[in-house]
Structure formats: C-alpha cells, structure tokens
Amino acid sequence: MAYDLLLTGGDVFGAGRADLAVSGGRIAAVGAGLARDAHAVVDVAGLLVTPGLIDLHTHVGPGYWGIEPDPIAWYSGVTTWVDAGSAGAYTLDGLCRAVAGADVRVPVLLNISAVGLAGRTGESRDLAACDAGLAIETVLAHRELIRGVKVRIDRETVGANGVEPLRRGVAVGDACGIPVMVHIGTAPPGLDEVLDLLRPGDIVTHCASGIAAPLGPAVHAARERGVLLDIGHGSGGFAFDVLERQIAAGLAPDTVSTDLHARSVHGPVFDLPTTMAKLLAAGLPLTEVITAATAGPARALGLPGGTLDVGAPADLAVFRIEEGPFEVVDAHRQVRQAPLRLVNEATYVAGRRLVPRLPAPAAPWIPLTPAQRAALDRRERDVRALLTAPLVGADGLAEQFPRPTRSP
C-alpha cells in the first residue's frame, strides 16, 4: 500500500539519517531505505526533521492580545498553539469560533476569570468573575479542548485580591485533574506566596522574567516537588541574565514557549524558532531546546504529538540549520549571540503541508516603535512587488491551448 507522504534522507530528530513515511495523517514508518512507494516523495537531505513544534503559551483568541496562528505556523514549524487564557467561561465560544477554521491544533487553557483577556489586564480584579464552579462546569463540558487552567498573578491583574484567583484556579485543577499555568510578574503578590500554592505538574510561565526574577529558594522547592518552568517570552517576560543565572543554578526551563500575541509578534519575540535560538544563546544544547518545544509541552498537558514515533500524529517540521553567530534580544533589549538558528522549510499538520498565508495588519491599539512601523511598511511593499510582478516570462510558459495548424 502506498504511503501518502515520504520524506527521504533527512536528519530525523532522535533517529539520525532516515526516511519518514506518513499514512492517514499518522507516522507510518521511520527508517533507512523505505520503499519509494508514496503519493508524494519529498527529498529533505541535509535538513532536520522534527516533530511539529508545540507552543505552550500563545494567544490566538479574540480580544486585546489575540493573533491568527496560520499566517505564522506555515513558516515557523509550530503545529500546536496552546491558547493560554485568552478565553474564560463567558468567552470560550468566541475563541472556538475564531479558530474553527485554523489549520493548526489549538488546545486551550481556560482563564480562571470568566471574562478572559478581552482587555489588556485587570480580568481578576472582580472575584465574582473568578467563579470556580462555573470554570469546573466549563472544563467538564469541553474535556478534549481544555487542557488546563490559566491564572495571571500580578499587581495590575488581581488588584487587591492577592493570590485568591490562583487558589480558585488550583481548586478547578484539583476538581478536573488538570494543571494550572500561572503567569508571574509585578508584585504584589509576592513570588514565594504564588509558588507555594502550586502542585506537581503545575506550570510557571515567564519563568525567566526580569520583573519577577524567580531565583530564590522557593523556586528550587517548587521544582523539586514537580512544578514545571516555562519560558513564556512575551513582550516583558524574558531576561537573559535571569535565565543564565537559573541555568547555572540547575533551573533550566522544562518548556520553551513564546507568549506570542499582538504586542510581541513584531518583536521582541517574533516566533518560536527565534525564541529557541535565545535558549541556545544562553548555552543550552540544541537537542534539549528541541525537546523543550516538542515532547516537553506534550507531556505537560497530555497533548498528542511531540514525537516522531510510529503511530504518532504526522505533525512535522522541516528545518535548515544555519550556523551563526546571530544576534538575539530579550524583552529588555539585552543582546546575546546564538550559535545557530533553525530556518523552517516546511510544516505539516496530520501529513498535510501548510500553505503560505499573509498576516493581518497590526491592530490599531498595539504600540509600535517607528522602526517596527517602517519595517511593516517595507514588508508590505516587498510583498506587493513580489505578487504584482509576472511570475515568469515567455520562456517559463507553455501553450496550454495550441492554435490549430493551418495549411498555407
């Protein structure tokens, strides 16, 4: 029986030089010299084949922060976009409608605040919106979709409510058997008070935040009892100096995610491969970084994918490895040099190659620097010039409907 897709001669992550076959949306075989019996055969010699990347922290729902995933997924290798709290119980249906036609997978972390992230912040200042019973009902009604609870804990978000929204989020997690992801930021509440509430399998995002600076004994204690550390870069949640001190202290992140949203997509984050390059710049090895963007997040939320084992979903990313050094920058404009970067050549979801999509313009409420605005204008001009020029000349065309030959 012919395979649907066969990738040949690539460096398959975890398997070395091998072919990879896909049938029925799943990985059918991995090995050297597979039979060239496939509907589509793609030569990926010299390229790295990884599981489709899983971004554990994104915002793709409607509201202040949301972006469309497909226009970024096709060139970044990210096949699963975990929406981390854009929607609460009141707004989940809107998120579902927004991503219903997406080519990528979008599991959800339900915001403990029923209003979600319709605005910039403040969603947990009204404790009436942090209705644990309603959140439990919502999770139970959407078991396959909702993989965890998201709680943002910082001064602006919770106001005078302290860690009470997190207590309620943990109660939902206990009732439903799912993890809680907690956003950390500006105190109060204090970081130790936040970390002390977390259970094994719960996730601290923005774990290398220059604002929260999670470096004390409470961080070690949380890690020792099984709390996971997630990068969650975002527009203000990642600092090189904090990450470097964490790595030196044995607190390397368990997962690498972008917190990609409308305020970070044009910088400083850009995409997940760029964020991965920042971890390489901090000294982590490539194998560890890829695992933190594939198998790590899959384990954290019990998601399909993250592996190239036979029978796994055929969510695949094909990368070219470019040798550096490459300049990379954190949320506070600290600069480091990455030794290499991954440049995406193709992205597949369930064995189907994602096609190019153009991104939407930045929303009018998003603050952009003059340099960012100029770069977006330049990109638009470049795309327009590319698409308005004829694709090929006469030598590149065929006479599709030949004229009849007429006798003289």
N, C-alpha and C positions, 0 to 999 in steps of 0.2 A: 504494500500500500504506500503510495507516495506521501511524503511529508508535505505540509502546507508551506513551510519555510525552512531553509537550511542556511545557516551562517557557517562559512567554511574558513578554516585556517587562522582563526583569531586566537588571541591570548585570553582564554576563558577564565574568569576570576575563580580561583580555587582549584582549577583543573589543568592549567597550563595550556600549551598549544593543542587545540582541539576543534572539532566541528560541533555545532549545536543545532538540533532539529526541533521543529515545532509542529504539533498536530492538534487540531481542535482547541486552540488557544492555550495549550499547555506544553511544557518542555517534554519532548518525546524521547530524546536521546542526547547524550553528550559523550564524545569520544573521538579518537583519531580515525580518519578514513571512513566516515559514514558514507553510505551509498548516495550518489548524487541523484537520487530519485525524489524530486521535490518540485512543487509548482513554481517556487521562486528560490533561486540559489543566489546568495549574496557573498561575494568574496570580502572577508574582513581581515585578511592577512595584514599583520603589522599594527592591528588595532586591539584595544582592550574591550572585552565583552563583560559587562557586569549585570547583576540584577538591576531592574529598574529602580532608580533611587526613590526612597520613601522620605518625604519631608515631614517631620513630626510636628512642625509648628508653622502653619500658614494661615492666611485669612482670605478666603475666596467667596465669602458670602456678601450679600448686600449690606450697605452701611458705610460708615466713615472710612474704614480700613480696607474694604474688600477689593480684590483684583480678579481678573479672569485667569484661570490656570492654563488653558490650552495654548494661548499665544506664547507662553514661556516654556511649557513642557516639551514641545517638539524639538527645541534646540538645547535643552538642559539635561535631558535624561531622567527627569522626575516623573514617575508614572503614578505615584500615590501622593496626594496632597491632603494631609490631615488638617481640617479646618479646626483651629484651636480656639473655640469660644466665640466665634462671630455671632452665633445664634444661641438664644436661650429658649425656654419653653414657649414664650409668646411668638418668637420669630423663626422657629425651626422650619416651618413650612415655606417661608420665603427663601431660606437657604436652599432647601430641597428643589424649589422651582428654578433657582439661579443656576444650579449645577446639573440639572436633569439631563441636559444635552452634552455634558462635558465628555471628552474622550478619555480623560484620566479618571482614576478612582479617587473619591472624596469621602473618606470616613470622617466622623465628627467627634469633637469633644464638646459636650453641652456646657454652656456657660451657666454657672450657678445662679446668675441673675437672669430672670426670665426675659428681660428686655434685650440681652446680648449687647453687641457693640454697634448699636445704631449710631451712637455718637462717639466722640473722641475718648471720653473717660467718664467716671462717676457712676457706672452702672450698679455698683453695690453700696451706694450711699443710703438707699432706701431698702431697709431689710425686708420690707414686705415683698419686694421683687425677688429676694433670695429665699424662695419658698421650696424647702427641701422635699416636701410631699409632692408638689407639682413636678419637680425635677425627676423624682423617682418614677412617677406615672409616665412621664415623657420618655425616659430611658426604656422602661419596660415595653412601651408601645413601639419602640424603634430599636430593638436589640441589635440587629445586624448593622445598623447605621452608626449608632452612638457607641463609641469605644472607651469613653472616659468622661471626666468632668473637668472643666477649666475654671479656675478661680484666679482673678487678678488681685494681688495684695500689694498695694502701695498707698501712700497718703492721699493722692488725688482720687483714686478709685473707690476707697472704702470710707473716706472721711473719718468720722468719729467711731465707726463700727469695729475698728481693730481687726482681729482675726476671726470674728464671728462668721463672716461669709465662708471662710475656709473650714471652720468647724462644720458648717452646714454642708459644704461640698464633700467633706470626708464622710459625713453621715450618709449622703447619697451613694458614695463609693462603697461603703460597707453594705448598704441595703441591696445594691445591684451587683456587687462583685466586680467592680471596675476601678481602675486607677484614677487618681486626681493629678492633674498638672497644675502647678502653682507658678504664677508669674511673680517675680520679686523685683522690687525697685526701691523708690524713695521711702525711707522710714518717716514716721511710724506707720505700721507696727514694726517692731524690731525683728531682725532676721532670725535670731535664735527662737523667738516665740513662734514664728512661722514654721521653721524646720522641725520643732519639737512635736508638731501635730501630724507630721507625715508618717505614713506607713510603708512597709516594704512594697516596692513596685510603684509607689507614687513618684512623680517627676518634678524636679525643679528646673524650670526653663529660665533663660537668661543667667545660666549658672556661672558665666564669666563676666557678669555685669560689673562695669566700672562704678556704677552708682551704689548697688547693694554690696559689692566687694565680698562675696561669700568665701572667707578664708579661715575662719576660726574653728575652734573645737567642735562646735555644733554641726559644721559641715562634715567633718570626719565622722562624727557619731551617726549622722544621717546616712552617709554612705555605708558605714559598717552594718547598719540594720536593713540595707537593701534599697534605699531611696536612690533613684536614678538622676544623673546630672545631664541636662540637655542644653546645648549652646543657645538656641533661640536668639540669633544675632540681632535682628530688628534694627530700628533706627537709633536705639540708645542702650542696647542690652549686651554689648560685647566689647571687651577691652583686652588688648594683647597682654599688657603687663599682668592683669589678673589671671588670665589663662596660663601664662608662663609660670607664675608662682604656684598655681594649682597643680600643674603637671609636675613641677619639682617636688611638690608635697604628696604626690601619689594620688591626685584627684583629677586625672584625665577624664574628659566627658565620656559618658556612655553613648550618647547620640549627638549628631550634628544636625541642626535644623536652622532654617533661615529666619523665621518670623517674617516671611515675605508678605508685604502688604503695600498699600498705596503710597506710604511715606518712605518705604525702604527699597522698593523695586528699582528706582532710579539712582540708588546709592544711599547708604554705603554697602547694601547687601548685594544687589543685582540678581543673583541666582544661587542655587545650591552648589554647583561646581566651584564658583568663586569663593563661597564660604568654606568649602572643603580645602581649597588652596591656602586659606588663612590658618587652618589647623596644621597643614604641612609646614607653613612658615614658622609655626610655634614649636616645631620639632617632632610632631607625631608622624609615624610611618604611614605610607600610602595604604597598605593593607588594613591597618587599624582604622584609618579615616573612612575607607570604603565600607567597612563593616558597620561603622557608626552611622552610615547613611543608608544601610540596607537591612541586614539581619538585626541590628540593634533596635531600630524603631519597630520592626515587625514583631520582635519578641515583646517589646514594651507594651504594645496594645493588642497583641494576638491577631495581627493582620496577616492576610495571605501575601505571598511574595517575599522578597528579601533574600532569595536563594535561587541557585541555578540547578537544584536537584530535579531529577526526572519526576514529572507529575506536578511540579510547581506551576503557577501561572506564568505564561510566557511574557512577563513584563521584563523588558530588556533595554539596556543602554549600551551603545557602542561609542567608545571614546578614542580619540587620538591623544597620546601623551606628548605634550610639548615641554621640552627642557627649558628651564629658566636661566637666571632668576627673573621673577615677575614681582612688581611692586603691588602690595595689597594693603588695604587700610581698614582700621576698625571704626567703631562708632564715634570715637573721639579724635579721629584723624591721626592716630598713631600709625606709623608705616613700618612694615616688615617686608622681607623678600621671600617669596615662595620658590622652592627649588624646581617645581614643575607645576603644570596645570592640566586638567582634563578638559578637552575640547570635544563636545558632542558631535558625532557624525550621523547618528540615527537613534530614534527612540521608538520602542514597540510596546503596545499595551495589548495583552492577550494575543500576541503574534501579529497585530496589525500596526504597520508603521504610521506614526503620527505625521500629519501633513503640515506644512507651514501655515501659520496664522499670523496676522498682523495685530499688534496690541492696540488697545483703545488709548486715546489721549489721557493724560493725567487729569484727574478731577479738579475742578476749579478751586476747591478748598485745600489742595495739597501744597504746602510750601516748597518752592523750588529755588535753588540759587540761580543767579544769572547764567552761570556755566552750565547747569543742568538744562535750563530752558534753551540755551543756544545749541546744546548737543541734541536735544529732542527735535528742534527745528532742522538741524543739519541732517539728522536721520530721516526725517520726513522727506526732505528734498532728495536725499540719496535714493530712497525707496521709490519716490515718484519718477526720478530719472531712470532708474532701472526698469520700471514697469512700462514707461511710456516709449522707450526705445524699442524698435522692432527686434524681436527675439533673434532672428537670423536673417542673413541676406539671401540672395537668389541661389547661391551655392549650397545653402542649407535646406532648401525646399525640394519637394517632389511635386510633379504634376499629378495631382490627385484625380483629375478628370481630364484625360488627354483629349485633345481635339481630334476629330476623325481625320484620317489621311484622305486628301482629295487628289484625284488624278488631275494632271495639268490640262 
